[in-house]
Every structure is written in structure tokens, then in C-alpha cells.
Amino acid sequence: MPVGNQTSLRPLRLLLLAFVGGCVCLAFASGRLRGLLLNSLWLSVGAVAIAVPAGTFLAVVISKTSLPGRRFLHGLLLAWLLVPLFVQAAAWQAALGQGGWLIPPGPLNDRGVLISGWSAAVWVHGVAGIAWVALLVAASLRTVPREAEEDALLDAAPWKVLLAVSLPRAKTGILTGALWVAVVCLGEITVTDLFQVRTFAEEVYTSASVGSLSGPIVPLADDEGQVDFETSDLVLGTAIAVCLVLVLLAVIAHWLPSAHFFSLDESWRWKLDRALFPLAVFTWLLITNLVVIPLVSLVGKAGVQATRTETWIVREWSATKAVELVARSPWEHRREVGWSFAIGASAAALATFFGILIAWALRTNWLNLTLTAVVLAILFALPGPLVGVWIIRLLNHSKDSPWAWLNSWYDNTILAPVLAQWIRTLPLATLLIWSQFASISQQILDSATSEGANWWRQLVKIVIPLRQKAIPAAFCLAFIVAVGELAATILVVPPGVSTLSVRIFGLMHYGADDQVSAICLALALATGIGTLVVCWLLGWRSSTR
């Protein structure tokens, strides 16, 4: 934490504000909005029920046991965390959807699928949330005082210490993980659109994609006479999403600054003896389900080829086809890759630049911590379609409007998608840079001030050189997230522009299974490499030896 009289977050005030605001919004919401929010709630509950137990178990393994390979496991979860959700959805579709390799021979439920609709949406969101929960709970477990656990060991077995001392003190991390999974379920459209589940974010996306949210602010009706989203519902839904973010902030207010996301060696760990084998088997079975099965499914779909004979069509798998298709998929989608790099790099550069300024302003107490944290959290957690809709309303105006000159920027440039991705990446870049700036000794800055260095010279001549690797790390992290952003980008890309995420999302709806699997696998590998670069720049390897 920065040294100084920084205003701290006030959890009780945030909770009270969120509760009152949520009640008021629900009171004025239409029946349709309430139904959509209820669907989002059920999706969140199902996903949390999957993610929290599995993620908490992995967190205990990572931070509280001597299991061999825990460092690799930690890095694997961190990399999988950044893999775009549409890649994970495509992977599970390849495994359990139509023609999936885990489907047993013969008809199943008359559809040839193991999961679909609600069950598929809950499963994909839940499994995707395991990595988030694992890392958040692991960070919380590492804040448990070592002395408390070692004192408890005098009277109890290690596993009892974990249950009676470690996990109860990590409840903030567990609750944070659960709330974060719920926030993602509220704001994402990838999975719900693919499996046709109607939630609040999905309805916003559907309405916006047909233009009913970007034109005049009046209620419209579809072909069946059902009234589309009114502006009041859009505003109320946005406010409810903000209230959920405030609850999340209230939970993590006093915990996040002391959480340890990387170090694996500071706290007590259970020295495994007889429990080593069963724990290792269960852990790696869970990791197989989380990571290996999705990746193998993508490889399997990419290598499937059909051969027509005189009597029927024979489907077989070819390793040669899989390798060739994955290798050439970036070139075949070079146009989308080019636009993704241009938009993502622009957004990441802006996020890094503003992240430096905001982080330095927080470090020197020029910005209020509470207000800044609330704004950044809202930007990061706000449903993507809402971000897209508000950008459309910001840049798209009627010809007689005094702001009509913005239309050319909206229609003929990449300003809108850059803004969308900048909004989504700014909080992450700021948090990473701020955590690095906060570790600089106040004595160094006081000495520079006494020698006449102003804030700009301190930043450029002292702070950035001392934390020079944090800047490219923040850029890489923002770039990875920007390239995978879909929910907001898909609504604001101008004519003639298509990003990789938008292209893959379109292919997923048209049954191009081998092409989707190949490009998704290539993107997952690229994400893993990018994550390794970020960890190397931050010195993560040295901190986990």
C-alpha cells in the first residue's frame, strides 16, 4: 500500500449503498427485467456451486501443501485464467456438444449431446470460474498468520488445522471468488448466446445487435409484439450491476492490499506423507477435467476428417490434419489477426499510459482511493454489452444533432472498439502498475522531493526506472485481455472490421468445428505464451523458487 493518509474503502458504507441502490432499482424494474435478472442469478448460483468447492480445493493444494508440482499448477491456473471464455466454450462444445468425442456411441437424449442449454451454460461458466476462485482463495490463505496454524498443530492433525484455522480465516477470499464468478455470469454473453440462455447481458446484446438500443430512446416491439428493452430498464440493469460490484468491493476492501498472489513460500504448509498419493491423484484428475480435456477436445475436432465411401461416410482423426490446420489458422485469419493486434495494441497502450498516471496519482495521494477503486471496479465488471451500448450512444448521433460529427469517427475508424477494450483493460493495467509503484520506499521519494524533483521528474527519473519491467508486463496483460474481449467489441466494430474474437464467435454459430477448434487452440497457446512473458517480466519465477 502507498504510504500516506490515503482514504480507505469503507465496507459498511459500500454494502449499505449497494443494498439500498439494488432495492430501489428492483422496485422500479419491469417484470421482464426482473425475469432476466433472475435467470442471471440462477446461472450464477449454478456456476458458483461448481467453481467454489473445486477452486478452494486447488487453492489449498497450491498454498497449504507440499504437493510436488504445485508451482507448475499455480502457473497453469494463471495461464488458463486469461484464456478467453469463448475458447473454453468452444472446447467444451467439442467435448460434450454435437459430435463431441466424449459422447458415447448411439443416440443420447435424441440429440447426440451430453450438455446443452442451461446445463451447458452453468457447466462452462462454473469450470471457467475454478481458476479465478483457486487463485483468489490461495492469495487469501497466504495471509493467514503462520503462528496461528503452527500453534494449532500442537493439538490437532494438519488436515484439522486446515479446516479449523486456515479455511475460516480465508473466508474473504472464498466469498470474493464466489462474487467474482457471479459478476462474470452477469456480464458475459459468449456462453449464454451459444447455448441460447436468456440472461440480462444476453438480452442487451440481442436487442443492441438488431438496433433497438442504439436509436431513439423509446420502447420498440419485435415481430411477436413483445416490447424490447426500454431505456429505463437499461439504466436500472446497469445500476444493479454496479451495486453487485460495490458488494464485491466491500468484501475485498481490507483484504486485497495484503493478499499474496505469487509467493508460495511465506506461509505454513502441510508436509504430505501418506496423504500424498490420493491428494495428487485427485488434484491432477481435477486439472485434467479443467484444462486437459478442453485442449484435447480442440485437438480432436481440428483433426477430424470425413471420407465418403460407397455406403456411408467414415469419420477418422488425423494428426497431420490437426497440426496443419492449427499451424495455418493464424495465416488464414490474418485479416482478423491484424485487426485484433491493431485494436488490442492501441487499447493496451492507452490502458498502460493511463494506468501509469492513475497508479502514480494513487501513490502520491492525489486521487481518492475509494472513488478510484469504485470507478475502476465498475469499468472492469460492468457487463460488456452495456459498455458497447453506451459507447454507441456516445458516438452515434442523428444528422441534426450537434454531435453528428462523431458519426464519422464511429463508422470509419476503430475508435469505438479501442474505447471498448480500453475500458475493459484499464483496471487490470492500473492494478498491476499500482502494486509495483506501491512497493517503492517512501524514503526514496522524500529524498527526491528534498532535492527539488517535482512529481513528473520523480515518475520519469525514479519510479519508472525502478519498476521498468512492470510497464511492459502491464501492456502484455492488457493486450492479452483486449484480444480476447468479445462482449463489448462485437457491438461496436465498424463495417469492414472483424476481430479474431468476433470471427470465432461467428464461426461457432455456423458449425465450422475444425476451423473453430484450430484457431481457438492457436489462441490458447498464444495466451499461454503471453502469460509466461508477463510472469517473467514481473519476476514471478524468482519469487516462487
Residue pairs with C-beta under 8 A, 6 or more apart in sequence:
1 257
1 438
2 362
2 363
2 364
2 365
2 437
2 438
3 442
4 364
4 365
4 442
5 365
6 362
6 365
6 369
7 368
7 369
7 370
8 253
8 254
8 369
8 370
9 249
9 250
9 253
9 254
9 369
9 370
9 373
10 253
10 370
11 250
11 251
11 253
11 254
12 250
14 246
14 247
14 249
14 250
14 253
14 374
15 246
15 247
15 250
17 243
17 246
18 243
18 244
18 246
18 247
18 250
19 243
21 239
21 240
21 242
21 243
21 246
22 240
22 243
22 244
25 236
25 239
25 240
25 243
26 34
26 37
26 240
28 232
28 236
29 37
29 233
29 236
29 237
29 240
30 230
30 232
30 233
32 227
32 233
33 200
33 233
33 236
33 237
36 198
36 199
36 200
36 203
36 237
37 200
37 237
37 240
39 197
39 198
39 199
39 200
40 185
40 186
40 199
40 200
40 201
42 118
43 118
43 121
43 122
43 125
43 185
43 192
43 197
43 199
44 181
44 182
44 185
44 186
46 118
46 122
46 125
46 126
47 122
47 125
47 126
47 129
47 181
47 182
47 184
47 185
48 126
48 129
48 178
48 181
48 182
49 126
50 122
50 123
50 126
50 127
50 129
50 130
51 125
51 126
51 127
51 128
51 129
51 130
51 132
51 133
51 177
51 178
51 181
52 133
52 174
52 177
52 178
52 181
54 130
54 133
54 134
54 286
54 290
55 129
55 130
55 131
55 132
55 133
55 134
55 136
55 137
55 177
56 133
56 134
56 137
56 167
56 174
56 177
57 282
57 283
57 286
58 73
58 77
58 130
58 134
58 138
58 283
58 286
58 287
59 133
59 134
59 135
59 136
59 137
59 138
59 140
59 141
59 170
59 173
60 137
60 141
60 162
60 166
60 167
61 67
61 70
61 73
61 279
61 283
62 70
62 73
62 74
62 77
62 134
62 138
62 264
63 138
63 141
63 142
63 264
63 267
63 269
64 141
64 162
64 166
64 267
64 268
64 269
64 270
65 269
65 270
65 272
65 279
66 269
66 270
66 271
66 272
67 73
67 272
67 276
67 279
67 280
67 283
68 280
70 264
71 264
71 544
73 283
73 287
74 135
74 138
74 264
74 544
75 531
75 532
75 535
75 540
76 287
76 291
77 131
77 134
77 135
78 131
78 135
78 531
78 535
79 527
79 528
79 531
79 532
80 131
80 290
80 291
81 131
81 132
81 135
82 477
82 480
82 481
82 484
82 527
82 530
82 531
83 484
83 523
83 524
83 527
83 528
84 190
84 483
84 484
84 485
84 486
84 501
84 523
84 527
85 124
85 128
85 184
85 188
85 190
85 191
85 484
85 486
86 190
86 194
86 484
86 486
86 501
86 504
86 505
86 508
86 520
87 484
87 504
87 520
87 523
87 524
87 527
88 124
88 127
88 128
88 294
89 124
89 190
89 191
89 194
89 508
90 298
90 504
90 508
90 516
90 517
90 520
91 293
91 294
91 295
91 297
91 298
91 517
91 520
92 115
92 120
92 123
92 124
92 127
92 294
92 297
93 100
93 120
93 194
93 508
94 100
94 101
94 294
94 297
94 298
94 300
94 301
94 513
94 517
95 101
95 102
95 293
95 294
95 296
95 297
96 102
96 103
96 113
96 114
96 115
96 120
96 123
97 113
97 114
97 115
97 116
97 120
98 111
98 112
98 113
99 112
99 304
99 513
100 113
100 114
100 297
101 296
101 297
101 300
101 301
102 114
102 293
102 297
103 112
103 113
103 114
108 114
115 123
116 195
117 195
117 196
117 197
118 195
118 197
120 191
120 194
120 195
121 191
121 192
121 195
121 197
124 191
124 195
125 181
125 184
125 185
125 188
125 191
126 181
127 289
127 290
128 184
129 177
129 180
129 181
129 184
130 290
131 290
132 177
132 180
132 181
132 184
133 174
133 177
133 178
133 180
133 181
134 177
135 261
136 173
136 174
136 176
136 177
136 180
136 259
137 170
137 173
137 174
137 177
138 173
138 261
139 173
139 259
139 260
139 261
140 169
140 170
140 171
140 172
140 173
140 174
140 176
140 255
140 259
141 166
141 167
141 170
141 173
141 267
142 259
142 260
142 263
142 266
142 267
143 169
143 170
143 255
143 258
143 259
143 260
144 165
144 166
144 169
144 170
144 267
144 268
146 266
146 267
146 268
148 165
148 169
149 161
149 165
149 166
149 267
149 268
150 268
152 160
152 161
152 164
152 165
153 161
153 268
156 164
158 270
158 271
159 270
159 275
161 270
162 270
167 174
172 251
172 252
172 255
173 255
173 259
175 251
176 248
176 251
176 252
176 255
179 244
179 247
179 248
179 251
180 248
182 244
183 244
183 245
183 248
183 381
185 199
186 199
186 200
186 201
186 241
186 244
186 383
187 201
187 241
187 381
187 382
187 383
187 384
187 385
187 386
187 487
188 201
188 383
188 384
188 487
189 201
189 202
189 205
189 384
189 385
189 486
189 487
190 486
190 487
190 505
191 197
192 198
192 199
192 201
192 202
193 202
193 205
193 206
193 505
194 508
194 509
200 237
200 383
201 383
201 384
201 385
201 386
201 487
202 385
203 229
204 213
204 229
204 234
204 237
204 383
204 385
204 386
204 389
205 384
205 385
205 388
205 487
205 490
205 491
207 213
207 228
207 229
208 214
208 385
208 388
208 389
208 392
208 491
209 490
209 491
212 220
212 228
212 229
213 228
213 229
213 234
213 389
213 392
214 389
214 392
214 393
214 396
217 231
218 230
219 227
219 228
219 229
219 230
220 227
220 228
221 227
221 228
222 228
234 386
234 389
237 383
237 386
238 382
238 383
238 386
241 381
241 382
241 383
241 386
242 378
242 382
244 381
245 374
245 377
245 378
245 381
245 382
246 374
248 377
248 381
249 373
249 374
249 377
260 266
262 538
262 540
262 543
262 544
263 543
263 544
264 544
265 544
265 545
272 279
295 521
295 524
297 517
298 517
298 518
298 520
298 521
298 524
299 322
299 326
299 517
299 521
300 317
300 322
300 517
301 513
301 514
301 516
301 517
302 321
302 322
302 325
302 326
302 514
302 517
302 518
302 521
303 317
303 318
303 319
303 320
303 321
303 322
303 325
303 514
304 315
304 316
304 317
304 318
304 321
304 513
304 514
305 315
305 316
305 317
305 318
305 321
306 313
306 314
306 315
307 313
307 314
307 315
307 316
308 314
321 514
322 518
325 514
325 515
325 518
326 518
326 521
326 522
329 515
329 518
329 519
329 522
330 337
330 519
330 522
332 515
333 500
333 503
333 519
335 498
336 498
336 499
336 500
336 502
336 503
337 500
339 414
339 497
339 498
339 499
339 500
340 483
340 499
340 500
340 501
341 483
342 414
343 414
343 417
343 418
343 421
343 482
343 489
343 497
343 499
344 421
344 479
344 482
344 483
344 499
345 479
345 482
346 414
346 418
346 422
347 417
347 418
347 419
347 420
347 421
347 422
347 424
347 425
347 478
347 479
347 482
348 421
348 425
348 429
348 475
348 476
348 478
348 479
348 482
349 475
350 418
350 422
350 426
351 422
351 425
351 426
351 428
351 429
351 430
351 474
351 475
351 478
351 482
352 429
352 433
352 471
352 474
352 475
352 478
354 426
354 429
354 430
355 426
355 429
355 430
355 432
355 433
355 434
355 474
355 478
356 433
356 459
356 464
356 471
358 367
358 372
358 376
358 426
358 430
358 434
359 430
359 433
359 434
359 436
359 437
360 437
360 455
360 459
360 463
361 367
361 372
362 369
362 372
362 434
362 437
363 434
363 437
363 438
363 440
363 463
364 445
364 455
376 426
376 427
376 430
376 431
377 427
379 423
379 424
379 426
379 427
380 424
380 426
380 427
380 428
383 487
384 420
384 424
384 485
384 486
384 487
384 488
384 489
385 487
385 488
385 491
387 420
387 423
387 424
387 487
387 488
388 420
388 487
388 488
388 489
388 490
388 491
388 492
389 491
391 416
391 419
391 420
391 488
391 491
391 492
392 410
392 416
392 491
392 492
394 406
395 406
395 407
395 409
395 410
395 415
395 416
396 406
396 407
396 410
397 403
397 404
397 406
397 407
398 404
399 407
409 415
409 416
410 416
410 494
411 494
411 495
412 494
413 494
414 493
414 494
414 497
416 492
416 493
416 494
417 489
417 492
417 493
417 494
417 497
417 499
419 492
420 485
420 488
420 489
420 491
420 492
421 481
421 482
421 485
421 488
421 489
422 482
423 488
424 481
424 482
424 485
424 488
425 477
425 478
425 479
425 481
425 482
425 485
426 478
428 474
428 477
428 478
428 481
429 474
429 475
429 477
429 478
432 470
432 473
432 474
432 477
432 538
433 467
433 470
433 471
433 474
436 467
436 470
437 463
437 467
437 470
440 462
440 463
440 466
440 467
444 462
444 466
445 458
445 462
445 463
448 457
448 458
448 461
448 462
449 458
453 461
453 462
464 471
469 537
469 538
469 539
470 537
470 538
472 537
473 533
473 534
473 537
473 538
476 530
476 533
476 534
476 537
477 534
479 530
480 527
480 530
480 531
480 534
483 499
483 500
483 501
483 523
484 501
484 523
484 527
485 501
486 501
486 502
486 505
489 499
489 501
489 502
490 501
490 502
490 505
493 499
493 502
500 519
500 523
503 519
504 516
504 519
504 520
504 523
507 515
507 516
507 519
508 516
535 541
